[in-house]
Amino acid sequence: MRSYSKIEVIGFDADDTLWVNETFFRDAEDEFCTLMVGYETENKARQELIKYEMQNLAIYGYGIKGFVLSMMECALELSNQNLNPEVSRRILEIGKEMLHKPVDLLDGVRETLEAVSKKHRVLLLTKGDLLDQERKLEKSGLSEFFHHVEVLSNKLPKNYKELLDHLSVDPATFLMIGNSLKSDILPVLELGGMAIHVPFHTTWDHEKVENPPTDKYQTLSRLDQVINLL
Ligand SMILES: [Mg+2]
């Protein structure tokens, strides 16, 4: 049995840990492929879109706005720069619809934050568009539980290190909880912190990890299972 007795500060990921997110991207990708019928097969359109998303991450960062630009660039390319104006209009609209989606909390989230924030300093650490993450946090009604909120451009070990240094948090006393092995679990373990993985039912290809070191962190099926561990 792992002991979390040294833990003083707990970081929570937001998207697909506290609320639904990836599902909206999957739905948008599905619609994008449908819009590309006539230019390209569904499989090829999906592959190409993912390629543009990956290429553009370094310049646009994570979030919906970058995703819309990638859809547009990919559609222009697949249509040989001869995209139906109706399709471009719809692509922009898909993005705006995503930015207005309701915030759907996952099971047990509120209870978990309520319990955990009584005994620990609680941080919200997320990637994505600043404005969109602020909107979701506000709509979630969860702001009161967080001592600090940080929207990071990336979740590499150096991003965590800079933040923990800035907040004077010793990594040995830090626990990160999230759905992404690549962004929430592995970088924190690398710094000497602890991590708990709570997988979401779907994972973006970019966040997938081959052969993760499963003996170094705990995996839970629901977020509220952490209440009894801490
Ligand atoms: Mg996440």
Boltz pocket constraint, residues with backbone or C-beta under 6 A from the ligand:
constraints:
  - pocket:
      binder: B
      contacts: [[A, 13], [A, 14], [A, 15], [A, 16], [A, 17], [A, 178], [A, 179], [A, 180]]
      max_distance: 6.0
